[in-house]
Amino acid sequence: MPDLITVDPKIMGGKPVIAGTRVTVEYVLDQLGHGHSVVELLEGHPRLTREGIEAAVSYAIDALRAERVVATAAG
């Protein structure tokens, strides 16, 4: 199965996008976070697939899991 999320500096400024589209992971999360449904996203973006949306959410989850906070001394 090909990767559904791609990063290319020539596409959308290098932001992660759903392969074959110019739909960013950020946009998908923003729309879902503002109460839009998966069906609404699919209707608004004919090249988008349910699998692509799921991949965007998984990509974001993986990115957050990898994030680490490092405490520094104040001063």
C-alpha positions as a Markdown table, in Angstrom:
| # | Residue | x | y | z |
|---|---|---|---|---|
| 1 | Met | 0.0 | 0.0 | 0.0 |
| 2 | Pro | 1.5 | 3.3 | -1.0 |
| 3 | Asp | 2.1 | 6.0 | 1.6 |
| 4 | Leu | -1.0 | 8.1 | 1.9 |
| 5 | Ile | 0.7 | 11.1 | 3.4 |
| 6 | Thr | 3.5 | 12.8 | 1.5 |
| 7 | Val | 5.8 | 15.7 | 2.2 |
| 8 | Asp | 7.3 | 17.6 | -0.8 |
| 9 | Pro | 8.8 | 21.1 | -0.5 |
| 10 | Lys | 7.3 | 21.9 | -3.9 |
| 11 | Ile | 3.7 | 21.1 | -2.7 |
| 12 | Met | 1.9 | 23.3 | -0.2 |
| 13 | Gly | 5.2 | 24.6 | 1.2 |
| 14 | Gly | 6.3 | 21.2 | 2.3 |
| 15 | Lys | 3.4 | 20.6 | 4.6 |
| 16 | Pro | 2.2 | 17.0 | 4.9 |
| 17 | Val | -0.6 | 16.4 | 2.4 |
| 18 | Ile | -2.8 | 13.5 | 1.4 |
| 19 | Ala | -1.1 | 11.9 | -1.6 |
| 20 | Gly | -2.5 | 12.9 | -4.9 |
| 21 | Thr | -4.1 | 16.0 | -3.5 |
| 22 | Arg | -3.2 | 19.4 | -2.2 |
| 23 | Val | -5.2 | 18.8 | 1.0 |
| 24 | Thr | -3.0 | 19.2 | 4.0 |
| 25 | Val | -3.1 | 17.2 | 7.2 |
| 26 | Glu | -3.5 | 20.5 | 9.0 |
| 27 | Tyr | -6.6 | 21.3 | 7.0 |
| 28 | Val | -8.2 | 18.0 | 7.7 |
| 29 | Leu | -7.6 | 18.3 | 11.4 |
| 30 | Asp | -8.8 | 21.9 | 11.4 |
| 31 | Gln | -12.0 | 21.0 | 9.6 |
| 32 | Leu | -12.7 | 18.0 | 11.9 |
| 33 | Gly | -11.9 | 20.1 | 14.9 |
| 34 | His | -14.4 | 22.7 | 13.8 |
| 35 | Gly | -17.2 | 20.1 | 13.6 |
| 36 | His | -17.2 | 19.2 | 9.9 |
| 37 | Ser | -17.9 | 15.6 | 9.2 |
| 38 | Val | -15.9 | 13.2 | 7.1 |
| 39 | Val | -18.8 | 13.1 | 4.7 |
| 40 | Glu | -18.6 | 16.9 | 4.3 |
| 41 | Leu | -14.9 | 16.7 | 3.7 |
| 42 | Leu | -15.4 | 14.0 | 1.1 |
| 43 | Glu | -18.1 | 16.0 | -0.6 |
| 44 | Gly | -16.0 | 19.2 | -0.7 |
| 45 | His | -12.9 | 17.5 | -2.1 |
| 46 | Pro | -13.7 | 14.9 | -4.8 |
| 47 | Arg | -10.1 | 13.5 | -4.9 |
| 48 | Leu | -10.1 | 12.9 | -1.1 |
| 49 | Thr | -10.8 | 9.5 | 0.3 |
| 50 | Arg | -11.9 | 8.2 | 3.6 |
| 51 | Glu | -8.6 | 6.3 | 3.8 |
| 52 | Gly | -6.7 | 9.6 | 3.2 |
| 53 | Ile | -8.6 | 11.3 | 6.0 |
| 54 | Glu | -7.8 | 8.4 | 8.3 |
| 55 | Ala | -4.2 | 8.6 | 7.3 |
| 56 | Ala | -4.1 | 12.3 | 8.1 |
| 57 | Val | -5.4 | 11.7 | 11.6 |
| 58 | Ser | -3.0 | 8.8 | 12.1 |
| 59 | Tyr | -0.1 | 11.0 | 10.9 |
| 60 | Ala | -1.0 | 13.7 | 13.4 |
| 61 | Ile | -1.3 | 11.2 | 16.2 |
| 62 | Asp | 2.1 | 9.7 | 15.4 |
| 63 | Ala | 3.7 | 13.2 | 15.2 |
| 64 | Leu | 2.3 | 14.1 | 18.7 |
| 65 | Arg | 3.4 | 10.8 | 20.1 |
| 66 | Ala | 7.0 | 11.5 | 18.9 |
| 67 | Glu | 6.9 | 15.0 | 20.4 |
| 68 | Arg | 9.0 | 15.5 | 23.6 |
| 69 | Val | 9.1 | 18.5 | 25.9 |
| 70 | Val | 12.4 | 19.3 | 27.4 |
| 71 | Ala | 12.6 | 21.4 | 30.5 |
| 72 | Thr | 15.2 | 24.2 | 30.6 |
| 73 | Ala | 16.5 | 26.2 | 33.5 |
| 74 | Ala | 14.9 | 29.6 | 33.8 |
| 75 | Gly | 17.2 | 32.5 | 33.7 |
